[in-house]
Amino acid sequence: MKVGLLFGTFDPVHLGHIQIGHNILLNNLADKVWFVITPMSPFKIDREVSLINDRINMLKLAVNEYTNFSVSDVELSLPSPNYTVNTLQYLKHKHPHKQFSLIMGSDNYANLSKWESHQYILDNFTIHVYKRKKYPTQGIKCIPGQYFDISSSYIREHINLKTSHGFLHKLVLKYIQKNKLYS
C-alpha cells in the first residue's frame, strides 16, 4: 500500500491541506494520506503554536469523513528534537510493507537542502510537491490539481475578521470558536 505523508503543525488545519490530500489520491500517487502532526517545525521556532491536543482534535474533525485520510501523532512519541528523517525511518521500520512518500509544498522543497539528512530522504523516498505562491517550481514536477491560496498563518491572523472562515471545515471553525483559539 502506498501512503503519502503530509507533515505539518496544522495550526489550524484548513481546506487547503485537505485539497492537497485529495489531489494526491486523484492522481493515484498514494492509496492513503496520513496527516502527520508535528510538535514544532525546527524552521518555525520563532512563534508559539496551539496546544497539541487542540491541533489533533481539529485535524481529526477535518479528516474524519474521508476514509483514505488518517491522522498520525507518531512524532509525539519520538525523542526530541525530532527531524522528518527520523520519523520516516521509524515508519519504514514499523510498517515494512507500506511504501511511504513525502508530500510537501514548493516552499519546503526549496529549503530541503537545509533539512537533517536531506540526501537520505531524496535517495529513499518519493517526494510529491505542491505549488506554493512565491516559491519556484521550475524543473519540479508538481502534483496536478487545484489548490487554495491560503495558509494557517493567514487564518490565525484573520479569524476574528471572519475573512478566513470559508477556508475552514465547519467543525474546525466551531471548535476554534468554542475553545476561543487565535483570538
N, C-alpha and C positions, 0 to 999 in steps of 0.2 A: 504494500500500500504506500502511495506517495503522500507525504504530509508536508504542507507548506507552513513554515513557522513565521508568524508576524510578531516581532518583538516590539514592545512599547510600554511606556508608563501609563498610557490610556487615561490621561488626566484632563478631561474626561474622554472616554471613547465616544466617537461620533460616526455619523453615517459615511464619512469618507473612509474610515477604517473598514466598515462593513462592505463598502463597494469594492475595495481592494480585494477582500476575500472572495467576493462574487466573481470578479474578473479573473482571479486565479482559477476558480472552478470552471467558469465558462470557457476558458482557453485550454482546459484539460492539463493544466500544469501541476495539479495535485488532486487527490481524491478527497482530502480533508484539509482544513486550515485550522491550525492551533494558534490562538491569540495568547502569546506568552507575555505575561505581565512582569515587568522588571521593577525591582525596588527603586532604582535610580540609574539613569544613564551616566556613565563617567564623563560625558560631554555636557551634561546639564546640571552640574553640581552647584551652580550659582543661583538656583531657585528652589523654593520649597515645593513639595508635592503633597497631594492629599493623602490621607491615611490609606494604607494598603487595603484594608477591608472595604473602604468606600470604593476604591478603584476596582477591586474584584467584583463587588456587588453590581456596580454599574456595567461592567463588562459582561457578566452573566445575564443581566437583563437585556442587553443589546443583542446577544447571540443565541439566546435560549430557543428562539423559534426556528433556527436553522440547524438541520440535522447534520450537516457536514462541517459545522463550526464547533470548536471546543475552546474552553478557557484552560490555560495551563499556568499554574503557580509554581512550577518546578524551580524557578530561580530563587524562590524564598527559602528553599531547603538547602541550597548550595552555599558553601563558605564565602564569606565576603572578604575582599572585594571580588565580585564575580564578573567575568567577561563572557561575551557571547560564545567564544570558542569553548569555554568550559561547559556551558550548557549544551552546546552541540555535541561535544564529546560524551557527556553524560547521557544524553538522549540516544545517541547512536549505540552506546553500550547497553542501555536499559531496554531498547527496542531494536534489536539487530535485524528484524525482518521488515522494518519500515525504512523507506527511502526519504530522508529529510532534505528539504530545500529551504533556503532563506529568502524571505520577502523583505525588500527594503526600498525606500524612496531614493531618488537620484541624489538627494542631499546627503544621505548616509553613504551611498555608493561613492560619491565624490571624496569622502573622507575615509574610505575603507583602509587606506594605507596607514592610517593612524591607529587602527584597531590592534588589540593584542592578538598576535599570531594570525594576522590577516592572510598571509600566504597559505597557511594550513586550511583556512576557510575556503579560499579560492580553489585550492587543489582538491578538496574533498566534498564540497557541497555546491550544488547548482544555486545560483543567485538569480532571483526574479526581481527586476527593478521596475518600479512605477514612477511616472514623471511627477516631479515637484517643480513648481514655478521657480525661476531664477537659478536653477541648477542645470548644468549642461547634460544633454543626453546624446550628444553626437558620438557615434560609434558604439552606443549601447543599445541592445535590443530590449526595448521596454515592453511591459505587459500591455497588450492592446485593451482598449476599453475606455469608457467614460470615467472621469474622476471628479470629485468635488474639490474645488479650490478652497480648502478650509484647513485650519489647524486647531489643535487643542488650545494653544495659547490664545488664539483669536476668541474662541468660545469663552475661556476664562475671563478675558478682558471685557467681553461684551454681554455676558449672561444677564446682567441687570438691565441692559437696554433692550433686551428681548430680540435683538437682531440676529442672534445665533441660534435661537430655538429651533428653527427649521432644519438645522444640521444635526439634531439630536433625536435618537429614538425616543418616543413619547414616554416610555417607562424610565428611561435615563433622566429625562427632563424632570419628571415627577420626583425621582429620587434626589436630584440636585436641589429642587425646591424644598422638599420635605426636610432634608438634612442641612439646608442653608449653606451649601457649598459654594465657593467662589464669590461670596458676597461680602 
